[in-house]
Amino acid sequence: MLGDGTPQSPLASAATVLLRDSHAGVEVLLIQRHPQSDVLGGAYTFPGGKVDGADFAAGTGLIEQAQTLHQTLAEVAIAPALAVALHVAALRELHEEAGISGLSITQLVPWARWITPTASRRMPRHFDARFFVARLPVGQQAAHDQHEAVSSAWFTPAGALLEFEAGRAQLAPPQLMTLLELATHRTVDEVIAAGRGRAPLHIQPVATVEGSQELICFPGDAHHPVANRHLPGPTRLTWRDGRFQFDTPLDRLLPALCG
């Protein structure tokens, strides 16, 4: 909320879920944000950040592609200029935070839109974030910027989740649930095909309290206004030991999802 009680408008942002194939299966690039960052300080995230004016300016040169990009986002209510700026921002942040270049906007596949809760004191910043999936360009290597990102690493989705469960990596709810979904795919081709074969998921979690427990709930949960489940796995995360966590141990959750 703003000082006068007006609900805060969510900040438009974009992130790239960068993928590569390995002998262990599909891997995803995660960067660790600087501990002093005011957004997810110290946490592992996908390279990304807020859309700014420069992204809109850069997008004016892509006006011929605006309609196509607008259609792939499957969001009738947003302006084509914002659709372009979101793609531009995702590529800009990927280059700034992870040193990756060489991707075109058409290689970004919209995966999901996450609008973070306005009512959660555990997630004080309110974002309207679009996640794109993309394949690591041939010959490219990730190199974090040592400013916004202090480290980076490639993980299998299951491996990243296990690092989180062991307390060695901090992950926010959108990253947790995205990694859980990615864990159900074996190759980058599978992920890209899944993204191109569906409209991007629209996830607007609800922050609530049940008894003494703080929860983040997703579509399909009893506390969420959307009855149909949108994501595989649990429909809620519970705040314990200073972070939102799964209620089911991963050694039971992952086999159930991945077969």
Residue pairs with C-beta under 8 A, 6 or more apart in sequence:
1 7
1 8
1 118
2 8
7 118
8 118
8 126
9 126
10 115
10 116
10 118
10 126
10 127
10 128
11 50
11 51
11 125
11 126
11 127
11 128
12 50
12 51
12 82
12 85
12 86
12 127
12 128
12 129
13 48
13 49
13 50
13 51
13 89
13 127
13 128
13 129
13 130
14 48
14 49
14 51
14 86
14 87
14 89
14 90
14 93
14 129
14 130
14 131
14 132
15 45
15 46
15 47
15 48
15 49
15 90
15 93
15 129
15 130
15 131
15 132
16 46
16 47
16 48
16 90
16 91
16 93
16 94
16 100
16 103
16 108
16 131
16 132
16 133
16 134
17 28
17 46
17 111
17 131
17 132
17 133
17 134
17 178
17 182
18 28
18 29
18 46
18 47
18 94
18 98
18 100
18 134
18 135
18 136
18 142
19 26
19 27
19 28
19 29
19 133
19 134
19 135
19 136
19 182
19 188
19 191
20 26
20 27
20 29
20 135
20 136
20 154
20 188
21 27
21 187
21 188
22 154
22 156
24 156
24 159
25 156
25 186
25 187
26 156
26 157
26 182
26 185
26 186
26 187
26 188
26 190
26 191
27 154
27 155
27 156
28 46
28 154
28 155
28 156
28 157
28 160
28 179
28 182
29 46
29 47
29 98
29 136
29 142
29 152
29 153
29 154
30 44
30 45
30 46
30 152
30 153
30 154
30 155
30 160
30 169
30 175
31 44
31 45
31 46
31 47
31 97
31 98
31 144
31 149
31 151
31 152
32 42
32 43
32 44
32 144
32 149
32 150
32 151
32 152
32 169
33 39
33 40
33 41
33 42
33 43
33 44
33 45
33 148
33 149
33 150
34 41
34 42
34 147
34 148
34 149
34 150
35 41
35 42
35 150
37 148
38 125
39 125
40 170
40 172
42 170
43 170
43 171
43 172
43 175
44 160
44 169
44 170
44 171
44 175
45 171
45 172
45 175
46 131
46 175
46 178
47 93
47 94
47 96
47 97
47 98
47 100
47 149
48 89
48 90
48 93
48 94
48 97
48 129
48 131
49 89
49 93
49 96
49 97
49 148
50 89
51 82
51 85
51 86
51 89
52 89
54 92
55 85
55 86
55 88
55 89
55 92
56 81
56 82
56 84
56 85
58 85
58 88
58 92
59 66
59 81
59 84
59 85
59 87
59 88
60 81
62 69
62 84
62 88
62 105
63 84
65 84
65 105
65 106
66 80
66 81
66 83
66 84
67 80
68 106
69 80
69 83
69 84
69 87
69 105
70 78
70 80
70 83
70 84
72 109
72 110
73 83
73 86
73 110
73 113
73 130
73 200
74 110
74 199
74 200
75 83
75 113
84 105
86 130
87 105
87 108
87 132
88 105
90 108
90 130
90 132
91 103
91 105
91 108
94 100
94 103
95 101
96 145
96 148
97 144
97 145
97 148
97 149
98 142
98 143
98 144
98 145
98 149
98 152
99 141
99 142
99 143
99 144
99 145
100 136
100 137
100 140
100 142
101 137
101 140
102 137
102 139
102 140
103 134
103 137
107 134
107 135
108 132
108 133
108 134
109 132
109 133
109 134
109 192
109 195
109 196
110 130
110 131
110 132
110 195
110 200
111 131
111 132
111 133
111 178
111 195
111 200
111 201
112 130
112 131
112 174
112 178
112 200
112 201
112 202
112 203
113 128
113 129
113 130
113 131
113 200
113 201
113 202
113 203
114 127
114 128
114 129
114 131
114 174
114 203
114 204
114 205
115 127
115 128
115 129
115 202
115 203
115 204
116 123
116 125
116 126
116 127
116 129
116 174
116 205
117 123
117 126
117 204
117 205
117 206
117 207
117 216
118 126
119 207
120 207
120 214
120 216
122 207
122 214
122 216
122 239
122 244
123 172
123 173
123 207
123 216
129 174
130 200
131 174
131 178
131 200
133 191
133 192
133 195
135 188
135 192
136 142
142 152
142 154
143 152
144 150
144 151
144 152
155 163
156 183
157 179
157 180
157 182
157 183
158 183
158 250
158 254
158 258
160 169
160 171
160 179
161 171
161 176
161 179
161 180
161 183
161 250
161 254
162 250
163 169
164 170
164 171
164 176
165 245
165 246
165 249
165 250
170 243
171 179
172 244
173 205
173 216
173 237
173 244
174 203
176 237
176 244
176 246
177 203
177 218
177 231
177 233
180 231
180 232
180 233
180 253
180 257
181 231
181 232
181 233
182 191
183 254
183 257
183 258
184 232
184 257
184 258
185 191
185 194
201 230
201 231
202 230
203 218
203 219
203 230
203 231
204 226
205 216
205 217
205 218
205 224
206 216
206 217
206 221
206 223
206 224
206 225
207 214
207 215
207 216
207 217
208 214
208 215
208 217
208 223
209 215
210 223
213 238
213 239
214 238
214 239
215 223
215 236
215 237
215 238
215 239
216 236
216 237
216 239
216 244
217 223
217 224
217 235
217 236
218 224
218 229
218 230
218 231
218 234
218 235
218 236
219 226
219 227
219 228
219 229
219 230
219 231
219 235
220 226
220 227
220 228
220 229
220 230
220 231
220 235
221 235
221 236
223 236
224 235
229 235
232 257
233 246
233 253
233 257
234 246
234 247
234 248
234 253
236 247
237 244
237 245
237 246
237 247
238 244
238 245
238 247
239 245
246 253
